[in-house]
Amino acid sequence: MEFKIPVRKNKKLRMLADRINADQELIQLWKCANVNAVNRSHISDHGEVHIRIVANAALRIIRLLTESGVTPSAVTDHELTAEDAELIVVLAACLHDIGISVHRNNHERYSVLIAFRKARELLEGIYVEPDLTKMVSEILHAVIAHDAREKCLTIEAGVLKVADATDITSGRSRIPFEAGTVNIHSVSAQAVDNVNIIKGTKKPVCIEIILANSAGIFQIDELLRNKLENSPLVPFVEVTAKIEGESERRLFDSFTM
């Protein structure tokens, strides 16, 4: 499965994307993470598909922010560029769940341990010191801070945290539930038809969620709102949810609480 992102004119990002696609170790780490997530822990996909969704969402968000005049933390604090911030969020997205290859529990910490070497390898030659270490440091912070409970200290970390929470379309719930049961978790997991990241009207970024059924509000409230509120993106992101059509779609004949 090819890793595709819209690199535009960012030559460094193009080089990074090429390296990611050629890195067999990284690709296998995604697959190993998914074995522990799906096969052994019975939760939703955390592998290659999730990585592509989050990386593209993060890139979309950081570009909307910078286009509206929001300065990335890497620019403010390390004299890097907005293009460098794009690499930070994309590579952080690629590395944020690789710790699940060790264990789902506390995977953010395991991800950081594995990501230190891998980030340096993938950025070697694209950056030289001291910028290489600056980039790796920002990526590792974003990785550890994608935990909903962890405080984000940078715009880029907030971008990854929120982007991770946008992978909630039907069948891709980030909220685990017991396989084979029908309850509020499983109902809500089928209720989100689409997630669009667009330019906002009141804020730079709008996350537009199209629902098949109002049960999807549970996904938004439990995951997206929680992560957004624990990020520095609150002043810059608006969330809208709507049901298209004249009526809600029936998802199940019945369910139990």
Phi, psi and omega in degrees: 000117184287139176274112184240132174219153177281097187284339184055231183260014181277096184296324178295321180293323176297316178298318180296315180299319178297319180292321179299316181294334182267355186270097183293329178295314181296316180299320179290326176299320176299318181292318178296321177299321181289329175298314179292325181285302189276306187287322188256327181258350177058041173244180188285172183306129173232023185258220189299321180294314178301317181299315180296318180298313184291318180298316180291322177295317180296319179295320178297316182294313183296326179289320176297322179295310183293325178295334180267002177100004176282128183268124177298152182296328179296330177284313182295316190260338185235005180057034172269191185241168176298326176295323176296322178298327176297318177295323180299311184288325180291313181290324175299321177298320181291335186253353193292333183246009183294340177294342176294341175297339175268305179193147176294316180295133180057031186294335179300321179292318178294324179298318180298318181298317180284325187289335182303306180292316185295321179296318179296320179298313185289335182261351181301128180091329172284324176232151173242164179294145005272357184295330179300313180292324176301313181297313181297318179300316179293323179294315181296322178297317179297321180297310183292327185275002176285348169300128184303331184273348186270136180286132175275132179256355182226158174299317183297321177295320177296323178299313179296317181301314181288318179301320179300325183278355180273354180274071186228016178293166188313125180086356183240032181304137175271356179264115184292146173216161184290125181299140176089355179255157176240110181215190184299327179295311184289327175296311182295329181294339179260002191264352182259114181279321185200152174233121180245134176252110188228171176292131182280166176265325180257334180227164184302326185236136173238126173260107185261120184247123180261120184255144170273335186206146183295348176299339179295343177303329179301317178299314182296315185289315186284331186246298186295311180299318181300314181287320180297317182293339178256038178220165177278009184269357182309317181288349189245354186234130171248147180239128176237148177223136180211154176256121179274145183096177185276340182213162177286148177274134177289128182261323178218155176291326179199161173210162181244143178281000000 
